[in-house]
């Protein structure tokens, strides 16, 4: 059995301080458990490559609250180097660029006559449209003058025909206006979300003054995840949700929902558009939200 290295011992100590098992860490980082054990024991031979050793150690350190760059710098002598792989990768990329660049240049040169011809056609169309607009603008004043004289004649004719006719009195003037009764404003009843108890990783919230239980969750761009369960403990949504995702979940029918947060500080939870938070500083939290009995 391999002994723990200084790096492995430090990472394991930080994991235990967070109260995380290897299974919990596997859910947070999505790194297989056997690789996590290999990191703690310093057994890097089971890794798929030296590049993955550094990447996995960085994810492990971030998940347990350590500074990844400080960890990699402090234990650089214990971590396999990746210089040869980086050189090979850079050489491959440069070779591909040399092969692609001439082809792109040749295509642009071949298309250049077509581009010039298209631009020439566009210029002709724009110039023709400009001349047409100028010609149309010169005709507008004379036409408007003719129309204006006709309208003036029609107005004079209407005034002459209607002269001497009495306008009927408005029937509405005889009726006294009745003042409208103002409706009393209805006071809006707002929901109340109360954090009742904290028991280890469980935080209980009671929701009153509402019949709806709609949950909105925003997961930040960090190592985090959430999962929903109903009163029977079944994952209603069929999967877990991870960093960068936004989730909508309607628990009105059950009147109850349990949300497990893999990293609560990186997740925002809203109940009917009202944000709720936990007073606990635990890394992993269970939000238990239920409609209170009315």
N, C-alpha and C positions, 0 to 999 in steps of 0.2 A: 504493500500500500504506500502511495506517495505521501510525503509530508507537505504541509502547507508552506508555501513561500511567504516572504514578507509581504509581497503584494497581495497574494491570496488571503493571507490572514487579515490584512487591513480591510479588504473588501468584505470578507465574511463577517468581521466584527461590526462593520457599518450596517450590513444587512440585518444582523440579529438585533442591533440597536433600533432599527426601524420596525422590528416585529414581523419581518417578512420571511416566509419559508422559500425554499427553492421553487416550489410550485407557483407561489405568488409572484416571484421575480420573473419566472418564465412567462406568466400572463402579461406582465408589465412590459418586458423588453422584447417578447416574442423570440427569444433565443432558447434553443433546446436545452433541457435540463442537464444533459450530459456535457454540454459545452460549458455551462455555468460551473459544474463540478470540476471540470478540467482547469478552469481559470483559478478557482480557489486552491487546487492542488498543484498548480504550476505545470500541469500536463498539457502542453501546447501541441503535442504530436497528434492529438485526435482532431485538431482543428482542420478545416478544409484548406487553409493556407495562412501564411504569415500576415497577409493583409487583414484577414478576418480576426486574427488575434487582437490587433489594436482596436478594430472597430467594436468587437464584443466587449473588451475591457472598458472602452469609453462609454458604451451603453450601460454596462453594469454599474460603473461609478456614478453616472448621472441618476440612475434609478434609486440608488441608496443615499443620495444627497451629497456626494463628493464632487469636487471640481475635476472633470475628466482630464483637462490639460495638465493640471498639477500632478495628477496621478501618473499620467504617461511620462511626464518629465522626471518625476522622482524615481521611477523604477524603469528607466529606459534601458539600463543594462540587463534587466531580467526579461525584456520583451524582444522577441525575434524581429530583426530589421526587415524592411521591405524595399531597400534601395534597388536591388537587382530587378525586382518585379516592376518598380516604377520606371526604371530605365527602359525595360522591354516594352512596357505599355506606351511610353512616350515615343519610342522609335516606331512602333506600329502605327500610332496616330499620325506622325509626321509623314510616314511613307504613304498612307492613304490620302493625306492632303495633297502630296505631290502628284498623285495619280488623278485626283479629282479636279484640281485647278485648271490644267490645260483643257480638259473637256468643257468646263464651264466657259472658259474664254473663247473657245472655238464656236460654241453655240451662240454666244452673244454676237460675235463677228458675223455669223451666218444670218442672224435675224436683224442686223443693223439696217440693211436696205428696206426691209418691210416696215421697221419702226419709223424711218425717215418718211416713207411714202404715206404712212398713216397720219403722221403729224402734219404733212402738207395738206392732206384732205381735210383735216380738222380745221386748219387755218382758213381754207377756202370757205368751209361751211360757216364759220364764225363771221367772216367778212361779209358774206352774202346776207346773213341774218341782220347784220348791222345796217347795211344799205336799205334793206326792206323796212326796218324800224324807222329810219330817217325819212323815207318816202311816205310812210303811213302817218308820221307826226305832222308833216306839212299839210295834209288834207284835213286834219281835225278842226282848225279854227273856222274855215268856211262852212263846214257842215254844221258845227255848233251854232253859228250865227243864224242859219236858216231855221233850224229847229227852235231856237229861242224866239224868233219872230212869230212862228206859228203858235207857240204856247202863249205869247203875249196877246195875240188876237183872240184866242179861245177864252182867256181869262176876262178880257173886256166884254166879250159877248155874254158870258155867264153873269157878269155884274149887271148888264143891261136887262137881261131876261128876268132876273130875280128882284129887280128894283121894285119897290112898292109892296112886295109880299111880306107879310108879318111872320116872324118866326114863332112857332108854337112854344108856349111856356113849358118849361120842364115840369113834368108831373112829379118828379122826385122832390121838388122844392116844397110841395104841400105836405109831404110826409116828414114828420119829425124824426130825426135820427135817434135810434135807440142805442144807448151805450152798451157795449159788449161786456159781458161778465168775464172778469179775469180768472183764469184757472189757477188754483193754488199750486205752487211747485211741489212735485213729489220728491221727497227726500230719498236719495239713492243710498241703498244699503251696500256697504263695501264688505268684501270678504276679510276675514281675519285668519292669519296663519300664526299658530302658537307653537313654539318649540317646548315640549313638555318634559321629556326625560332624555338623559344621555347614559347609555349603558355600554361601556367598552367602545366597540366600533359602531354601535347602533345609536342613531339620533332619531327621536320620534317627533313628528309634527302633526298637529291637529288643525284641520281647515274648517272654519265655520262661516255662516252667512252666505253660503253658495251651495248649489247642487252639482256643480261641475268640478272635475278633477283632471285638468289638462296640463300635461308636463311638457316643458320646452328645455332642452339641454344643449349647451354649447361647449365643445371640447377644444381647448386651446392647442396650439402647435407645440406640444410637449409630449413626453411619454406618459400617456394616460389612457383610460378606457372606462366605459360604463356598461352596465347590463341591467335589464328590467325583469322583475318577477312579480307575479300576482299572488293572491292569497294561498294558492296551492303550491307556490314555489316553482312554477313553470315559467320558462323564458318565453313570454308571449311574442316578442318580436323575432324570435328565431335566431338571433345572433348577438354578438357584442359589438359595441361601437368604439372607435378609436380616435386618435388625435386628428384634429382638423374637421371633424364631422359635426353636424347639427341634427338633433333628433327631436321629433314630435311624437308624443305618446298620450293617448286618451285613456285614462283609467276611470272615467266616470261610471261605467257599468259596474266595475268591481268596488268602487269607493275606497280603493286601497292600492298602493304600489310600493315596491321595495326597489330602491336604486342602489347598486353597488358601484362606488367610485374608486377606480384604481389609483388615482392621484387627485385628491379632492381639491387641492389648491389650484389645479389647472382646469377645473370644470365649473361652469355656472349653471345653476338649476333654477328654473322659474316655475311657479305654480300659478296657473291662470294669469300669466304675465307679471307675477310678483316674485322677485328673486328671494331665495332663502339661502342661509349660510349656517355652518356648524360652528359651535363654540369650541369644538375639540380641535387639536392640532395633529390628530392621527393621520398618517400617510394614506391609509385606506379607510373609507367610511361607508356605512350603510344608512341611507336616508329612507326612513319608513314614514310615508305620508298617507293620511287617511282622512276621509270626511267624518267630522264629528257628528254624533247623534243629535238631531234637532229636537 
